[in-house]
C-alpha cells in the first residue's frame, strides 16, 4: 500500500515536497532498532527505485548504509539490490546493431559481384566475413552491464573498504560471503578502485575442491583492471596456476584454470611474465580438447596485447594492422582521432553511421590481410577493445567437449527421446487391431513344455538340410506375397 500510494502521488509529476518528507521518514526508519521496521523501509525504497520513482543518488547512498547493518537479512537485501541489473527500456533489443551488420554484409556481397573475380579476393572476403561474425558473437557473449545504482554511489572507495572490513569479520553462511565478494569485485571493476587487501582474501579460496570455485574465479577477474599494480595481482595469478594448471588435476580443472587466467590477463595483462606464459602455452597440444582450446585462446589474447612474451612460433603471421603497441603500467590510451578514419575520403567534421561501418570493414580486412612475402598460416585475431565490466561463470567454465551426464540426466534424455515415437515390436496387420489373435500367434506365447510333444515340433529336429532350405524359401516367398 505504501508503494502504491507514493506512486499515485507522483503519477502526473514528481511532488518533491512530499517526496522529501517521506524520504526523510524512510531514512530514519532504516536506522530503527527494530529489524522488522528497518527491513520494511528498505524494501519500500528498493521497490520505489525499481519503479523509477525514487531513483536519485540520495536513495542509493542511503541503501549503502543497509549493507553495514548487523541484521543479516537487511545486509543480503541491500547487497542484492546493487547486484541486480538496472531498468531496461522496452526497446532493449539493439536493432540498430543488427541492421548495421546486415548493411556491412550487403556491401561485401556487392563488392564481390562488381569487382574482379578471383580466388584470392574470395578468400579475403570469406575471412572478413568470419571476423565480422566473430565480433557479432562476442557482442552477444559480452553484454555491457547496466548497473545504474553502482554509478550513483558518492564514495565507492570508502563503501568497498567498509564491505571488505565486514567480510573479513563475517561469520555468516558462505552464500552471504559470496554476495559480499561479488559486490566488492563489481565495485572495484566498475570504478577502478584500489582495494589491495581483497586479492589476498580471495587467494585463500582458489582451490579446485572449493565450493563455487568458478564464481570465485570470476570475482578475481572482475576485480582486476589495468590500474592495479601488477605486483598485487601476480601472487593471486601464481596461486591460480599452481593449484589448477598442473598434471595432477583433471582436464576440466586445467581448462577452468586457463580460462580464468585468460580473463584475468584480459584486464591486467602486465601481471603475466614470459616464463609463466611459456608454460601455459605448452598446453596447446594437450590431449584434451578443452585444455587445448583454452591454451590457444590465451595465445590469441597475447598476440593482441603483448606478442613479445610469446615464443616466435606462437606469434602468428604479421598483418597489415601491424604489431600492437605494448602498454606499460599507467599508460592511457588517449586518442586524438577516430582509428580508421584515414580510409575515408576527405576531411570530416562528423562521421555518419555508414562511415563507421566502412571503418569497421577496413579494420576487419586489416586483421586478416597478411603482409606480402610471409608464408605462414593466417591465424584469427581477437579484438580486446571492448571488454565487459562483468565476468560470467560461463566464460570460466567454457569447455569444448560435452560433459558426461549423471543417471538422472540420462533417464530424462531417454524419456524425452520416447516422446512422439512409434512403439517397437511386431506390427499386427489386422483390420481391427483390438481383435483376437490366431492360433498360430497364440502358440508363440505358449510355454515350450506344452508344445514339445507336438508332432510338428518333433519333426523339425528330424528335417534334413534340403527340407530346411525349401521351408525357408517358401517362408520368404510367402512374406513377399504379403507385401
Rosetta blueprint (number, residue, H / E / L):
1 X L
2 X H
3 X H
4 X H
5 X H
6 X H
7 X H
8 X H
9 X H
10 X L
11 X L
12 X L
13 X L
14 X L
15 X L
16 X H
17 X H
18 X H
19 X H
20 X H
21 X H
22 X H
23 X H
24 X H
25 X H
26 X H
27 X H
28 X H
29 X H
30 X H
31 X L
32 X L
33 X L
34 X L
35 X H
36 X H
37 X H
38 X H
39 X H
40 X H
41 X H
42 X H
43 X H
44 X H
45 X H
46 X H
47 X H
48 X H
49 X H
50 X H
51 X L
52 X L
53 X L
54 X L
55 X L
56 X L
57 X H
58 X H
59 X H
60 X H
61 X H
62 X H
63 X H
64 X H
65 X H
66 X H
67 X L
68 X L
69 X L
70 X L
71 X L
72 X H
73 X H
74 X H
75 X H
76 X H
77 X H
78 X H
79 X H
80 X H
81 X H
82 X H
83 X H
84 X L
85 X L
86 X L
87 X L
88 X L
89 X L
90 X L
91 X L
92 X L
93 X L
94 X L
95 X H
96 X H
97 X H
98 X H
99 X H
100 X H
101 X H
102 X H
103 X H
104 X H
105 X H
106 X H
107 X H
108 X H
109 X H
110 X H
111 X H
112 X H
113 X H
114 X H
115 X L
116 X L
117 X L
118 X L
119 X H
120 X H
121 X H
122 X H
123 X H
124 X H
125 X H
126 X H
127 X H
128 X H
129 X H
130 X H
131 X H
132 X H
133 X H
134 X H
135 X H
136 X H
137 X H
138 X H
139 X H
140 X H
141 X H
142 X L
143 X L
144 X L
145 X L
146 X L
147 X L
148 X H
149 X H
150 X H
151 X H
152 X L
153 X L
154 X L
155 X L
156 X H
157 X H
158 X H
159 X H
160 X H
161 X H
162 X H
163 X H
164 X H
165 X H
166 X H
167 X H
168 X H
169 X L
170 X L
171 X L
172 X L
173 X L
174 X H
175 X H
176 X H
177 X H
178 X H
179 X H
180 X H
181 X H
182 X H
183 X H
184 X H
185 X H
186 X H
187 X H
188 X H
189 X H
190 X H
191 X H
192 X L
193 X L
194 X L
195 X L
196 X L
197 X H
198 X H
199 X H
200 X H
201 X H
202 X H
203 X H
204 X L
205 X L
206 X L
207 X L
208 X L
209 X L
210 X L
211 X L
212 X L
213 X H
214 X H
215 X H
216 X H
217 X H
218 X H
219 X H
220 X H
221 X H
222 X H
223 X L
224 X L
225 X L
226 X L
227 X L
228 X L
229 X L
230 X H
231 X H
232 X H
233 X H
234 X H
235 X H
236 X H
237 X H
238 X H
239 X H
240 X H
241 X H
242 X H
243 X H
244 X H
245 X L
246 X L
247 X L
248 X L
249 X L
250 X L
251 X H
252 X H
253 X H
254 X H
255 X H
256 X H
257 X H
258 X H
259 X H
260 X H
261 X H
262 X H
263 X H
264 X H
265 X H
266 X H
267 X H
268 X L
269 X H
270 X H
271 X H
272 X L
273 X L
274 X H
275 X H
276 X H
277 X H
278 X H
279 X H
280 X H
281 X H
282 X H
283 X H
284 X H
285 X H
286 X L
287 X L
288 X L
289 X H
290 X H
291 X H
292 X H
293 X H
294 X H
295 X H
296 X H
297 X H
298 X H
299 X H
300 X H
301 X H
302 X H
303 X H
304 X H
305 X H
306 X L
307 X H
308 X H
309 X H
310 X L
311 X L
312 X H
313 X H
314 X H
315 X L
316 X L
317 X L
318 X L
319 X E
320 X L
321 X L
322 X L
323 X L
324 X L
325 X L
326 X L
327 X L
328 X L
329 X L
330 X L
331 X L
332 X L
333 X L
334 X L
335 X L
336 X L
337 X L
338 X L
339 X L
340 X L
341 X H
342 X H
343 X H
344 X L
345 X L
346 X L
347 X L
348 X L
349 X L
350 X L
351 X L
352 X L
353 X H
354 X H
355 X H
356 X H
357 X H
358 X H
359 X H
360 X H
361 X H
362 X H
363 X H
364 X H
365 X H
366 X H
367 X H
368 X H
369 X L
370 X E
371 X L
372 X L
373 X L
374 X L
375 X L
376 X L
377 X L
378 X L
379 X L
380 X L
381 X L
382 X L
383 X L
384 X L
385 X L
386 X L
387 X L
388 X L
389 X L
390 X L
391 X L
392 X L
393 X H
394 X H
395 X H
396 X H
397 X L
398 X L
399 X L
400 X L
401 X L
402 X L
403 X L
404 X L
405 X L
406 X L
407 X H
408 X H
409 X H
410 X H
411 X H
412 X H
413 X H
414 X H
415 X H
416 X H
417 X H
418 X H
419 X L
420 X L
421 X L
422 X L
423 X L
424 X L
425 X L
426 X L
427 X L
428 X L
429 X L
430 X L
431 X L
432 X L
433 X L
434 X L
435 X L
436 X L
437 X L
438 X L
439 X H
440 X H
441 X H
442 X H
443 X H
444 X H
445 X L
446 X L
447 X L
448 X H
449 X H
450 X H
451 X H
452 X L
453 X L
454 X L
455 X H
456 X H
457 X H
458 X H
459 X H
460 X H
461 X L
462 X L
463 X L
464 X L
465 X H
466 X H
467 X H
468 X H
469 X H
470 X H
471 X H
472 X H
473 X H
474 X H
475 X H
476 X H
477 X H
478 X H
479 X H
480 X H
481 X H
482 X H
483 X L
